[in-house]
Structures are given as C-alpha cells and as structure tokens.
C-alpha cells in the first residue's frame, strides 16, 4: 500500500472527525498497488447510521484529506444503511484495505 503509517493515521483521525468514532475507512484502487506511481487516493467511509447529507460529508472528508496530503486528489465513497449500494462498493469491500 502506498500510504505511510503517518498518512493512514491522519486519514483515520479525519474520518472520525467527519463521520464519528463508529466510522471505518478503507483505501482501495491504485494506492494498493506498490508498483504504481502517483494517482489519487480512493477512500470508502463505512457508517453504521444513516447519513443526512452524504454529498457534504464526502466533500468534507475529501477536502480535509487532500489538504493533509499536500493537495493530492482524494475520492471518497460512502457506505451507509440509507445509501444505494453500487458495484464500486463491492470492489471497495472486496479489494480495499481497512485503515
């Protein structure tokens, strides 16, 4: 995985700030390929409770992680009981690594 221990700790802390202490965060996509270079950071926030404003939560998480990672592009996917599950969720659950 192409994230340092320090970066994973920061991402977890930001997830707790944005989504609460019961949230979990997974990294998936190109960041899991140690042979790759560059690329964005794909994250999935897993939530146990319904989300009132998923677009805002996703944008807040992406912006905060991007700032912490010196402007690196960040994509955030949400998984919550009230949100539609899409094929990308299956990929993130299957291939993603829990931080």
C-alpha positions as CSV (number, residue, x, y, z in Angstrom):
1,X,0.0,0.0,0.0
2,X,1.4,3.4,-1.0
3,X,0.4,5.3,2.2
4,X,2.8,5.8,5.1
5,X,1.8,4.9,8.7
6,X,1.6,8.6,9.4
7,X,-0.8,9.2,6.4
8,X,-3.0,6.3,7.5
9,X,-3.2,7.7,11.0
10,X,-4.2,11.1,9.7
11,X,-6.9,9.6,7.4
12,X,-8.4,7.6,10.3
13,X,-8.4,10.7,12.6
14,X,-10.1,12.8,9.9
15,X,-12.7,10.0,9.3
16,X,-13.5,10.1,13.0
17,X,-13.8,13.9,12.9
18,X,-16.0,13.9,9.8
19,X,-18.1,10.8,10.3
20,X,-17.8,9.9,14.0
21,X,-15.9,7.4,16.1
22,X,-18.0,4.5,14.9
23,X,-17.0,5.0,11.3
24,X,-14.4,2.9,9.5
25,X,-12.3,3.8,6.5
26,X,-10.9,1.7,3.7
27,X,-8.4,2.6,1.0
28,X,-8.9,1.0,-2.4
29,X,-7.8,1.4,-6.0
30,X,-4.4,2.3,-7.3
31,X,-3.0,3.1,-3.8
32,X,-2.9,-0.6,-3.1
33,X,-0.6,-1.3,-6.0
34,X,3.0,-0.9,-4.7
35,X,4.4,-0.9,-8.2
36,X,2.3,2.1,-9.4
37,X,3.2,5.7,-9.1
38,X,1.1,8.8,-8.4
39,X,-2.6,8.7,-8.7
40,X,-5.4,9.8,-6.4
41,X,-6.4,8.4,-3.0
42,X,-9.7,6.4,-3.1
43,X,-11.4,6.0,0.3
44,X,-14.6,4.5,1.4
45,X,-16.2,5.6,4.7
46,X,-18.3,2.9,6.3
47,X,-21.1,4.2,8.5
48,X,-23.5,2.3,10.8
49,X,-26.1,5.1,10.9
50,X,-28.0,6.8,8.0
51,X,-26.4,9.9,6.6
52,X,-28.5,13.1,6.3
53,X,-26.2,14.9,3.8
54,X,-23.9,12.4,2.1
55,X,-22.6,14.8,-0.5
56,X,-21.5,17.2,2.2
57,X,-19.8,14.5,4.3
58,X,-18.0,13.1,1.3
59,X,-16.8,16.6,0.2
60,X,-15.6,17.5,3.7
61,X,-13.7,14.3,4.0
62,X,-12.1,14.6,0.6
63,X,-11.1,18.2,1.2
64,X,-9.6,17.6,4.6
65,X,-7.6,14.6,3.5
66,X,-6.5,16.4,0.3
67,X,-5.2,19.3,2.5
68,X,-3.4,16.9,4.8
69,X,-1.8,15.1,1.8
70,X,-0.5,18.4,0.2
71,X,-3.2,18.7,-2.4
72,X,-3.3,15.1,-3.6
73,X,-6.7,14.4,-5.3
74,X,-9.0,12.3,-3.0
75,X,-12.2,10.5,-3.9
76,X,-14.5,9.5,-1.1
77,X,-17.2,6.9,-1.3
78,X,-19.8,6.5,1.5
79,X,-21.4,3.2,2.6
80,X,-24.4,3.7,4.9
81,X,-27.7,2.0,5.6
82,X,-29.7,4.7,3.7
83,X,-27.5,4.9,0.6
84,X,-27.7,2.8,-2.5
85,X,-25.1,0.2,-2.9
86,X,-23.3,0.3,-6.3
87,X,-20.8,-2.0,-7.9
88,X,-18.0,0.3,-6.8
89,X,-18.9,-0.5,-3.2
90,X,-18.4,-4.2,-3.9
91,X,-15.0,-3.5,-5.3
92,X,-14.1,-1.4,-2.3
93,X,-15.2,-4.0,0.2
94,X,-13.6,-6.9,-1.7
95,X,-10.2,-5.3,-2.6
96,X,-10.0,-2.4,-0.1
97,X,-7.8,-2.4,3.0
98,X,-9.2,-1.3,6.3
99,X,-7.1,1.5,7.8
